[in-house]
Amino acid sequence: MSKIIIVATGKSGTNVLYHIFEVAKELQPFRHIEDKWVFEKASVPDNHFCKCDTIYIKNNLSMVKFLHKNQDAHILWPTRHPNDLILSKITTPFYSRKPQNTPDDATIKGATESIIDSYNKYMYLKGSKRGDRVIDFKFEDLLGNARLFRKTIEGVCTKTSVAWDNRFFAYGLRFPDSVYRDKYKTGANLPYKWKTYKTLEYYDWLLKRGFTDEIVEGMFNEVKHVTEQWGYK
């Protein structure tokens, strides 16, 4: 049996990963998708599959203890370019159907702090005795290139004893929200449009909402060490 927990900060591609693997025969998806307290539980089902945002992990050691107690468990940890992460987080309130409910990490301070916190948790776990069961890869490798998508996901399958399933390609169709279904409808062949921080149009969009160049560059500088450590430029 396999247990897989998807862990990362929000906007890192955790929902995409969840909908890729939710059709795997070896896994039993958690009914609420997000199992906020999975690392605090005394036990979980043999084929438990869920995601857990790093914001809910209050004790880093709990991840190590979970892996020690569940020898067949793996943690999938997708990374995404921190600059993209920041912009994705801070624009959430402008696109939200409930803009009055601004997430903590959708502020300038909250966005950078959540990324650094997630990075610190990742480094702690990777440096532990259970770090070999953390499978990390770039979220960007799942976008715009079906061959790279398959190579990346097959690598996960090999390490977790989950069989490859061609339905993994069509993950976009499994999003419950019609907005995301439309966004990801081409699945593994999704056009690569994620490096938005490099476009003048996006800067213009930010400037119109009060984000000056100094503010944006300041946020990027706050997470520069994460950008470099995760192999981004």
TAFEN-V594993 format. One line per field, one symbol per residue. burial: b if it has 16 or more other C-alpha atoms within 10 Angstrom, else e. Layout:
# TAFEN-V594993
burial=???
This chain:
# TAFEN-V594993
burial=ebbbbbbbbbbbbbbbbbbbbbbbebbbbeeeebbbebbeeeeeebbbbbbbbbbebeeeebbbebbeeeebbbbbbbbbbbbbbbbbbbebbeeeeeeeeeeebbbbebbbbbbbebbebbeebbeeebbebbbbbbbbbbbbbbeebbebbbebbeebebebeeebbbbbbbbeeeeebeebbbbbbbeeeeeebeeeeebeebeeeeeeeeebeebbebbbebbeebeee
